[in-house]
């Protein structure tokens, strides 16, 4: 359920610091020049109007070199061109015929084939179409599989895991997955014919067979993040919390107090799934976590880490954390804190993308305000509405060291709180749940064929809100933050993407 102009160029700096600070498991604190710089671009929809809508999705069509940005009922094709005179971008509304303002919208581009999917949630199923020419034409599909309902759907795809299942369409080489949660569990269905139709859904958690050694099958939150498929066909679906204590404090979704960020993994093309948790991480039961796999097979996870004091009290602080696994999620490195050393005390919307072996980027929004960001009245140290910024953390050595960059130091992406709880919670604990639901549930991240990072986000601070710290804004503009210079996620293009000033 949907829990209902180019902005000024971003300086490369961290919150409260002149330069970004690197972070590692060894807690290094010395200052170093940031390896990358970012620049934001406003997304346009029909009639060159500023696009709006929370929960943006983004992908890159490697065959047509086009960014595909989707939110609400629009699909926008963006083509960037870099030259000695600067960067230009052409934009075109290429919305699918099935696009409409529905319960949830998802855009997914298969990086291996370039096929883009537009999924619009209808509840019991979704309206879905795909394009093989970056929105020039669309083909409608069945939209979902049996037993894959009701909410918070995700679409993903990539190579089949060996052995390729019988019946796979030889014309389209990749598997396509559709996952959704029914309030108590999530199920995923696989398509063997490029997304035209899907088989029956299989539960990915909360059954005895899903979690090794856990009689509760993982005791997992029903909500899940974006599907990722590794180069070898292993499928990963991140689950924001597993192993916690069930709580009835959300009327629409099975939630758990405590527990750990987790990932459900399939190595047989979606026939069976196994849940693995990150022992050193803690679930605050708010933002979805995120995963991706680099070309060396290393799995990275990013999540919002925090401790709720009780099952009815929410934490006053959280941090962006990450860990990696070299065995498909069975074991994990020690988590690394990407945000706290910058004075960031609350975070939301972690997203991760990986490139060459050892290279990955994590985006999240954060604020220096201490307090429960799910309730009205969140203010910063100056007693003004909390200012949220968009951060991007980069690693080039497999997650041993990270550099975190504030990409919006002079133009917040939100002031006030960030509501992820849903309006139904007002009948459970109190009537003061945050009234700012404009950003909805997530952002997204991708990279292009040269390793440039692109972050899709919704800008909830527009107009007077940008310069007046007392103003908030209830709407959103769709924006893409693009790596403008420095080191990206593909090593052979180092030194060709522009220099960081």
Backbone torsions as a table, in degrees:
resi	resn	phi	psi	omega
1	UNK	NA	138.1	178.6
2	UNK	-74.9	98.3	-178.2
3	UNK	-69.3	92.3	-162.5
4	UNK	-56.8	NA	NA
5	UNK	NA	125.8	177.1
6	UNK	-61.1	124.6	177.2
7	UNK	-72.9	161.4	-177.8
8	UNK	-59.1	142.9	-177.1
9	UNK	-59.6	138.7	-177.5
10	UNK	-80.6	133.3	172.3
11	UNK	-77.6	151.5	-179.9
12	UNK	-92.1	99.1	-179.9
13	UNK	-160.4	162.0	177.1
14	UNK	-103.4	161.5	-176.5
15	UNK	-58.9	115.2	177.6
16	UNK	82.0	2.4	-179.8
17	UNK	-126.1	154.0	179.4
18	UNK	-76.0	-26.3	178.6
19	UNK	-136.2	163.2	178.3
20	UNK	-73.6	147.9	-179.4
21	UNK	-104.9	134.4	178.1
22	UNK	-80.2	149.8	179.7
23	UNK	-129.4	147.0	177.0
24	UNK	-152.0	173.0	177.2
25	UNK	-63.2	-16.5	179.5
26	UNK	-94.3	7.6	174.0
27	UNK	57.1	41.3	175.6
28	UNK	-65.8	145.5	-175.6
29	UNK	-130.9	4.7	179.9
30	UNK	-71.6	155.5	-177.5
31	UNK	-88.9	147.2	178.7
32	UNK	-149.2	155.9	179.0
33	UNK	-65.1	140.5	178.9
34	UNK	-67.0	141.2	-176.5
35	UNK	-82.6	-8.3	-173.7
36	UNK	-148.9	155.1	175.2
37	UNK	-126.9	149.8	-174.6
38	UNK	-127.2	152.9	178.1
39	UNK	-139.5	135.8	-178.1
40	UNK	-93.1	149.1	177.0
41	UNK	-133.9	130.0	176.6
42	UNK	-73.3	138.5	-178.8
43	UNK	-91.2	139.4	179.7
44	UNK	-110.1	149.7	174.5
45	UNK	-117.1	-144.9	-177.1
46	UNK	-61.4	145.6	179.4
47	UNK	57.8	29.0	178.3
48	UNK	56.3	31.4	175.0
49	UNK	-85.9	149.9	176.4
50	UNK	-62.4	127.5	-179.9
51	UNK	-73.8	145.1	179.0
52	UNK	-132.1	162.9	177.6
53	UNK	129.9	132.7	178.6
54	UNK	-77.9	-179.6	179.1
55	UNK	52.4	58.4	-179.8
56	UNK	-73.7	151.4	173.1
57	UNK	-124.3	152.5	-176.8
58	UNK	-146.6	145.7	174.8
59	UNK	-149.0	170.7	179.9
60	UNK	-128.5	122.7	176.7
61	UNK	-85.1	104.5	-174.5
62	UNK	-70.0	-21.6	-179.5
63	UNK	-82.1	-32.2	-179.5
64	UNK	-109.8	2.3	176.2
65	UNK	53.5	46.5	-176.4
66	UNK	-126.3	136.5	169.1
67	UNK	-78.4	134.9	174.7
68	UNK	-114.5	115.0	-174.4
69	UNK	-116.9	123.5	-179.8
70	UNK	-127.4	140.7	172.4
71	UNK	-159.3	143.2	-178.8
72	UNK	51.8	-124.2	-176.0
73	UNK	-101.6	16.7	-176.8
74	UNK	-120.9	150.2	168.7
75	UNK	-122.2	127.9	-179.7
76	UNK	-120.9	126.5	173.9
77	UNK	-91.0	127.7	-179.8
78	UNK	-124.2	125.2	177.6
79	UNK	-118.6	116.8	-179.0
80	UNK	-96.9	139.4	175.8
81	UNK	-130.6	126.4	179.7
82	UNK	-105.5	137.9	177.0
83	UNK	-147.3	178.9	178.7
84	UNK	-63.0	-22.5	-179.8
85	UNK	-87.0	-6.9	-179.7
86	UNK	128.3	-162.0	-177.2
87	UNK	-114.2	132.8	173.1
88	UNK	-117.6	155.5	178.2
89	UNK	-138.3	129.8	173.0
90	UNK	-103.7	139.4	-177.1
91	UNK	-127.7	144.2	-179.0
92	UNK	-144.0	132.2	173.7
93	UNK	-75.3	116.1	-178.2
94	UNK	-124.6	37.7	-175.1
95	UNK	-57.5	139.2	179.3
96	UNK	-70.3	154.1	177.8
97	UNK	-62.4	-22.1	178.3
98	UNK	-86.1	-6.7	-176.9
99	UNK	-67.8	136.0	178.3
100	UNK	-163.4	169.3	175.5
101	UNK	-80.7	102.0	-175.3
102	UNK	-117.7	-166.5	-177.5
103	UNK	-67.5	-37.7	178.4
104	UNK	-152.3	148.3	176.7
105	UNK	-124.8	136.8	177.7
106	UNK	-133.5	132.1	170.5
107	UNK	-114.0	131.2	177.3
108	UNK	-136.3	132.0	174.4
109	UNK	-116.5	122.0	177.2
110	UNK	-71.9	112.7	-176.0
111	UNK	-67.4	-17.3	-178.9
112	UNK	-85.6	-28.1	-175.7
113	UNK	-119.9	-21.6	-177.3
114	UNK	87.1	-2.0	178.7
115	UNK	-71.7	131.6	179.6
116	UNK	-111.4	136.9	179.8
117	UNK	-114.2	138.0	171.8
118	UNK	-114.0	118.1	-178.5
119	UNK	-117.9	129.9	-179.3
120	UNK	-124.3	115.0	-173.2
121	UNK	-70.6	129.7	177.4
122	UNK	-112.3	-5.1	-179.2
123	UNK	113.4	-88.8	-179.9
124	UNK	-67.9	-23.3	178.9
125	UNK	-152.4	-165.6	176.1
126	UNK	-136.8	150.4	167.0
127	UNK	-83.8	127.3	-175.9
128	UNK	-137.6	145.3	172.5
129	UNK	-144.7	157.3	176.1
130	UNK	-128.8	158.1	177.8
131	UNK	-132.2	140.7	175.5
132	UNK	-107.5	8.3	-179.9
133	UNK	-138.2	41.1	174.6
134	UNK	55.9	38.4	174.9
135	UNK	95.9	2.2	177.8
136	UNK	-64.5	-35.3	175.7
137	UNK	-152.4	157.8	-175.5
138	UNK	-131.1	147.2	176.0
139	UNK	-117.5	120.6	179.4
140	UNK	-71.9	152.2	-179.7
141	UNK	-128.9	179.5	179.0
142	UNK	-69.0	-24.4	171.8
143	UNK	94.2	-28.2	-176.8
144	UNK	-167.5	178.1	174.2
145	UNK	-112.7	167.9	175.4
146	UNK	-61.9	143.1	177.3
147	UNK	66.1	22.1	174.2
148	UNK	-116.7	79.8	179.9
149	UNK	-139.0	150.2	51.5
150	UNK	-153.0	-20.2	-160.3
151	UNK	-151.6	158.8	165.7
152	UNK	56.8	45.8	-175.2
153	UNK	-69.1	159.5	173.2
154	UNK	-141.8	149.7	177.7
155	UNK	-125.3	138.0	178.1
156	UNK	-152.7	173.7	179.8
157	UNK	-175.8	168.2	-179.9
158	UNK	168.2	-169.4	-176.4
159	UNK	-57.9	149.3	170.2
160	UNK	-68.4	146.4	171.5
161	UNK	-79.1	141.2	177.6
162	UNK	-71.1	136.2	-0.6
163	UNK	-80.7	143.9	178.5
164	UNK	-64.8	130.6	-175.7
165	UNK	-66.1	149.1	175.7
166	UNK	-62.0	139.3	179.6
167	UNK	95.7	-4.5	177.8
168	UNK	-65.0	136.6	-177.0
169	UNK	-70.5	118.1	-179.1
170	UNK	-68.6	-15.6	-179.3
171	UNK	-75.3	-35.5	179.3
172	UNK	-116.4	119.6	-166.9
173	UNK	-79.4	-14.4	-169.3
174	UNK	-109.7	157.0	170.9
175	UNK	-82.3	150.7	174.6
176	UNK	-125.4	135.3	-176.6
177	UNK	-120.3	143.2	175.0
178	UNK	-128.5	125.1	-179.7
179	UNK	-126.4	147.0	175.6
180	UNK	-153.6	161.7	-179.6
181	UNK	-118.8	145.2	-174.8
182	UNK	-104.7	14.9	-178.1
183	UNK	103.1	-25.7	-177.6
184	UNK	-128.4	-15.1	-178.9
185	UNK	-162.5	169.5	174.2
186	UNK	-120.4	146.2	176.4
187	UNK	-128.9	148.7	178.9
188	UNK	-126.4	139.6	177.0
189	UNK	-119.9	147.4	-179.0
190	UNK	-110.7	144.7	173.0
191	UNK	-107.7	130.8	178.3
192	UNK	-97.7	-0.2	-176.6
193	UNK	-126.6	38.5	173.0
194	UNK	77.0	15.8	177.7
195	UNK	100.9	0.5	179.0
196	UNK	-65.7	-39.6	177.4
197	UNK	-148.3	160.6	-175.9
198	UNK	-126.3	149.6	174.0
199	UNK	-78.7	-173.0	179.8
200	UNK	-70.1	152.3	179.0
201	UNK	-78.5	150.0	176.9
202	UNK	-121.1	130.3	178.0
203	UNK	-59.1	137.3	-178.8
204	UNK	-103.3	-3.0	178.2
205	UNK	-160.9	175.1	172.7
206	UNK	60.4	28.3	166.8
207	UNK	-129.7	152.5	-173.7
208	UNK	-55.6	-27.9	-177.6
209	UNK	-83.6	-8.1	-173.8
210	UNK	-80.9	-29.3	-171.3
211	UNK	-126.4	117.4	-176.1
212	UNK	-63.2	124.1	176.4
213	UNK	75.9	8.2	-177.8
214	UNK	-119.5	109.3	-176.9
215	UNK	-65.8	-16.2	179.3
216	UNK	-91.9	3.8	178.8
217	UNK	66.3	22.9	176.1
218	UNK	108.9	-19.3	-177.7
219	UNK	42.7	58.6	-169.0
220	UNK	-101.3	146.7	169.2
221	UNK	-57.3	144.3	178.6
222	UNK	-69.0	-25.5	-176.6
223	UNK	-78.7	144.7	-177.2
224	UNK	-137.0	163.7	178.5
225	UNK	-96.5	-159.4	-175.4
226	UNK	-77.8	140.4	178.7
227	UNK	-71.2	139.0	171.3
228	UNK	-129.4	143.8	177.0
229	UNK	-121.8	125.9	-178.3
230	UNK	-77.7	170.0	-179.5
231	UNK	-58.7	-25.3	-179.1
232	UNK	-94.6	5.7	178.8
233	UNK	90.7	0.0	174.6
234	UNK	-67.5	135.4	-176.9
235	UNK	-105.6	135.7	-178.5
236	UNK	-126.7	128.3	173.5
237	UNK	-124.0	112.6	-178.1
238	UNK	-73.6	139.8	177.5
239	UNK	-120.0	127.7	-169.4
240	UNK	-69.7	-22.5	178.0
241	UNK	-158.4	132.3	175.4
242	UNK	-137.8	150.1	177.2
243	UNK	84.0	13.3	179.7
244	UNK	-92.5	-169.6	179.2
245	UNK	-99.3	127.2	-178.9
246	UNK	-58.8	143.4	176.6
247	UNK	-137.8	145.9	-179.3
248	UNK	-98.3	19.2	-172.4
249	UNK	-83.0	6.6	169.1
250	UNK	-127.7	123.3	-174.6
251	UNK	-74.0	-18.3	-171.7
252	UNK	-109.1	-14.9	-177.0
253	UNK	-140.5	141.2	172.5
254	UNK	-68.9	122.5	-178.3
255	UNK	-126.3	161.5	-178.5
256	UNK	-133.2	134.1	177.4
257	UNK	-83.0	121.6	-176.9
258	UNK	83.2	-153.1	-176.0
259	UNK	86.4	-171.7	-172.5
260	UNK	-131.6	149.8	172.2
261	UNK	-58.9	147.1	-172.0
262	UNK	-147.1	170.7	174.6
263	UNK	-141.9	137.4	174.0
264	UNK	-99.0	132.1	-168.7
265	UNK	-124.1	135.5	174.3
266	UNK	-124.3	129.1	176.3
267	UNK	-113.1	14.1	179.2
268	UNK	-132.3	38.4	174.9
269	UNK	61.1	39.3	173.1
270	UNK	86.0	4.5	178.5
271	UNK	-71.3	-35.8	179.2
272	UNK	-143.6	157.2	-174.9
273	UNK	-137.6	144.4	177.1
274	UNK	-128.4	132.9	-178.9
275	UNK	-92.4	133.1	173.3
276	UNK	-127.6	136.2	179.4
277	UNK	-106.2	160.7	173.8
278	UNK	-96.6	103.8	-172.7
279	UNK	-59.0	-31.6	-177.0
280	UNK	-87.0	2.2	-179.2
281	UNK	-107.9	157.9	-177.2
282	UNK	-130.3	138.8	-175.7
283	UNK	-93.9	123.0	176.2
284	UNK	-94.6	-0.1	175.0
285	UNK	63.0	43.6	177.2
286	UNK	-127.7	-93.2	-177.0
287	UNK	-71.0	147.8	168.2
288	UNK	-61.7	147.9	169.4
289	UNK	-88.6	178.0	-173.7
290	UNK	-144.9	152.2	179.3
291	UNK	-140.0	157.0	166.9
292	UNK	-161.3	164.7	-174.4
293	UNK	-122.1	131.5	176.8
294	UNK	-83.5	175.2	-175.2
295	UNK	-68.5	-12.6	175.3
296	UNK	-90.8	-1.2	179.1
297	UNK	92.0	4.2	178.9
298	UNK	-79.5	129.4	179.4
299	UNK	-95.7	126.7	178.0
300	UNK	-109.8	140.8	172.6
301	UNK	-124.7	142.6	173.4
302	UNK	-126.5	140.4	-178.7
303	UNK	-153.6	162.2	172.2
304	UNK	-86.5	115.0	-173.8
305	UNK	-103.0	127.9	178.5
306	UNK	-169.3	164.8	-179.2
307	UNK	-119.7	117.9	172.8
308	UNK	-82.1	130.3	-176.6
309	UNK	-58.9	-42.5	176.3
310	UNK	-141.8	177.3	-178.4
311	UNK	-71.9	-12.6	177.5
312	UNK	-113.6	0.0	176.4
313	UNK	-113.5	132.0	-179.8
314	UNK	-97.2	150.0	-176.9
315	UNK	-63.6	150.5	177.1
316	UNK	-94.0	-6.4	176.9
317	UNK	-142.6	155.8	172.8
318	UNK	-153.7	164.2	-179.8
319	UNK	-139.0	155.9	174.9
320	UNK	-86.6	120.2	-178.7
321	UNK	-126.2	159.2	-179.4
322	UNK	-145.6	152.7	172.8
323	UNK	-149.9	166.0	179.7
324	UNK	-131.5	158.9	-179.8
325	UNK	-135.7	140.3	177.5
326	UNK	-109.5	10.2	-180.0
327	UNK	-135.6	45.3	175.9
328	UNK	60.3	31.3	173.9
329	UNK	94.7	-0.8	-178.8
330	UNK	-67.1	-42.3	177.4
331	UNK	-131.4	155.5	-172.8
332	UNK	-134.5	153.0	173.3
333	UNK	-71.4	169.1	174.4
334	UNK	-65.8	131.0	-179.3
335	UNK	-60.9	147.0	178.5
336	UNK	-115.8	134.1	178.8
337	UNK	-88.2	119.2	-176.8
338	UNK	-94.5	-8.5	-166.7
339	UNK	-124.9	-36.4	-168.1
340	UNK	-62.1	-36.6	-178.0
341	UNK	-66.6	-13.7	177.4
342	UNK	-90.3	1.3	-175.2
343	UNK	83.3	15.4	177.4
344	UNK	-87.4	124.4	-173.4
345	UNK	-111.7	-12.0	175.6
346	UNK	-143.6	140.6	-178.6
347	UNK	-136.0	160.6	172.6
348	UNK	-150.0	164.9	169.3
349	UNK	59.4	53.6	173.8
350	UNK	-69.7	136.0	178.5
351	UNK	-139.3	142.4	-176.2
352	UNK	-133.0	141.9	172.7
353	UNK	-135.3	140.3	-178.3
354	UNK	-122.6	150.6	-178.8
355	UNK	-124.3	-121.1	177.1
356	UNK	-59.0	165.1	176.9
357	UNK	-52.1	123.4	177.5
358	UNK	87.7	0.8	-176.3
359	UNK	-118.2	133.1	178.9
360	UNK	-158.4	160.8	177.1
361	UNK	-135.0	143.0	178.5
362	UNK	-128.1	128.3	176.7
363	UNK	-110.1	148.0	174.8
364	UNK	-162.3	160.4	171.5
365	UNK	-103.8	148.1	-176.7
366	UNK	-151.3	160.4	179.0
367	UNK	-139.4	155.4	176.6
368	UNK	-84.8	0.9	-178.1
369	UNK	-75.4	139.6	174.0
370	UNK	-104.3	126.8	-179.3
371	UNK	153.4	171.6	179.3
372	UNK	-75.3	107.2	-174.8
373	UNK	-77.5	1.4	177.0
374	UNK	-96.0	1.0	179.2
375	UNK	-122.0	155.0	176.7
376	UNK	-59.4	151.4	173.3
377	UNK	94.9	12.0	178.0
378	UNK	-69.0	119.6	-179.0
379	UNK	-128.4	156.3	178.2
380	UNK	-85.7	-173.3	-179.5
381	UNK	-59.2	-23.7	179.9
382	UNK	-88.7	6.8	179.5
383	UNK	67.5	13.7	174.6
384	UNK	-100.4	161.9	-179.8
385	UNK	-50.0	135.0	-177.5
386	UNK	-54.7	133.7	177.6
387	UNK	-99.6	124.9	179.8
388	UNK	-103.9	139.7	178.5
389	UNK	-122.1	160.8	175.8
390	UNK	-98.4	121.4	-179.4
391	UNK	-110.7	148.0	172.2
392	UNK	-129.9	126.3	176.8
393	UNK	-106.8	138.3	-176.5
394	UNK	-123.6	141.6	170.4
395	UNK	-129.4	144.5	178.3
396	UNK	-125.8	5.8	-179.1
397	UNK	-131.6	36.6	173.5
398	UNK	75.7	22.1	178.1
399	UNK	92.8	5.0	176.8
400	UNK	-73.7	-35.0	178.2
401	UNK	-134.3	143.7	178.8
402	UNK	-132.8	145.9	172.0
403	UNK	-119.5	123.3	-176.7
404	UNK	-104.9	131.2	-173.2
405	UNK	-121.4	130.5	170.5
406	UNK	-81.8	109.8	-176.1
407	UNK	-87.8	-6.9	-179.7
408	UNK	-132.0	56.2	-171.7
409	UNK	-66.8	-25.2	-177.0
410	UNK	-115.4	6.8	-175.1
411	UNK	-146.5	87.6	-175.8
412	UNK	-58.1	154.3	176.2
413	UNK	-94.0	-7.0	178.2
414	UNK	-168.9	147.2	168.2
415	UNK	-125.2	134.4	-178.5
416	UNK	106.8	-140.8	-177.0
417	UNK	-102.4	174.8	178.4
418	UNK	-131.7	103.4	-172.8
419	UNK	-82.5	119.6	173.6
420	UNK	-120.3	4.0	-170.4
421	UNK	-86.9	-24.8	-177.1
422	UNK	87.0	144.3	-174.3
423	UNK	-67.7	-21.9	-179.1
424	UNK	-63.7	-24.8	-178.0
425	UNK	-65.1	-19.1	-179.2
426	UNK	-62.5	-23.3	-179.9
427	UNK	-87.8	-3.5	-176.8
428	UNK	-98.8	-55.3	-172.1
429	UNK	-116.2	-38.1	-176.5
430	UNK	-166.2	179.4	-179.4
431	UNK	-116.9	28.6	-176.0
432	UNK	-121.2	21.7	176.0
433	UNK	-58.0	141.2	-177.7
434	UNK	-47.5	132.1	-177.6
435	UNK	-89.4	1.7	-179.3
436	UNK	-98.8	91.4	-178.5
437	UNK	-102.2	15.1	-170.9
438	UNK	-66.4	-31.0	-176.9
439	UNK	-84.1	-14.1	-178.4
440	UNK	58.9	-134.1	-161.6
441	UNK	-107.9	-18.5	-174.8
442	UNK	-165.1	164.9	164.1
443	UNK	-109.9	-166.9	178.6
444	UNK	-153.1	168.2	-175.8
445	UNK	-150.6	147.2	174.8
446	UNK	-152.1	-175.9	173.5
447	UNK	-142.7	159.7	177.7
448	UNK	-97.5	-172.8	-174.0
449	UNK	-71.8	-9.1	175.8
450	UNK	-105.5	4.8	177.4
451	UNK	87.7	9.6	174.6
452	UNK	-70.9	138.4	-179.9
453	UNK	-91.7	137.8	176.1
454	UNK	-127.4	128.6	177.4
455	UNK	-114.0	123.9	173.9
456	UNK	-90.0	124.1	178.1
457	UNK	-144.9	161.4	176.1
458	UNK	-103.0	127.8	-179.1
459	UNK	-90.3	108.3	-179.7
460	UNK	-98.2	17.8	177.2
461	UNK	-135.5	97.1	-173.7
462	UNK	-128.3	150.3	177.4
463	UNK	71.9	-136.1	-176.9
464	UNK	-57.1	-25.9	179.8
465	UNK	-58.1	-29.9	-175.3
466	UNK	-63.8	-43.5	-174.2
467	UNK	-107.0	-17.1	-179.3
468	UNK	-104.7	107.2	-174.5
469	UNK	-69.4	-5.0	177.9
470	UNK	-92.6	-9.6	-174.0
471	UNK	-96.2	140.8	169.6
472	UNK	-116.1	172.4	-175.7
473	UNK	-141.1	132.7	-174.4
474	UNK	-92.2	-15.3	-179.2
475	UNK	-95.4	-167.8	176.5
476	UNK	-148.2	150.4	165.8
477	UNK	-114.7	143.4	177.3
478	UNK	-84.4	133.0	-175.1
479	UNK	-138.2	147.4	170.2
480	UNK	-117.6	129.2	175.6
481	UNK	-97.9	122.7	-173.2
482	UNK	-115.6	137.4	172.8
483	UNK	-65.2	116.5	-174.4
484	UNK	-95.4	-26.7	-175.9
485	UNK	-161.1	158.7	176.3
486	UNK	102.1	-158.8	-176.9
487	UNK	-87.8	129.8	176.1
488	UNK	-100.7	-150.1	-174.2
489	UNK	-105.1	5.4	174.3
490	UNK	-123.9	116.5	-168.5
491	UNK	-62.1	-35.7	-173.4
492	UNK	-67.8	-13.4	178.4
493	UNK	-100.1	6.6	174.1
494	UNK	-57.7	133.8	-179.9
495	UNK	87.4	-3.0	-179.1
496	UNK	-113.1	-4.9	-174.7
497	UNK	-97.1	10.2	-178.0
498	UNK	99.8	155.3	-177.1
499	UNK	-97.8	142.6	175.7
500	UNK	-78.8	125.4	-178.3
501	UNK	-78.7	NA	NA
